[in-house]
Amino acid sequence: MLAWKVAYPKHFFMSRGNHESKNLNKMYGFEGEIKKKYDKTTYDICSDLFCNLPLCHRINKKVFVTHGGLFSKDNIKLE
């Protein structure tokens, strides 16, 4: 995805989701997996990248886009 962002910086947008935090990376195993396969420096780079992703985007000054996560229960509706 980073290659797409570099190739198309004005057309490809990345935003921070609910799992891009140090606590959740540790809880769900991302931290351990990266440190095992690579090293702490690689994990720190990924973590810094996640922490610097924007929380939302505004497209054409009209559309607000953000990651809202998924509900833990089925049949949830926004009304």
Secondary structure, 3 states (H helix, E strand, C coil): CHHHHHHCCCCCCCCCCCCCCHHHHHHCCHHHHHHHHCCHHHHHHHHHHHHHCCCEEEECCCEEEECCCCCCCCCCCCC
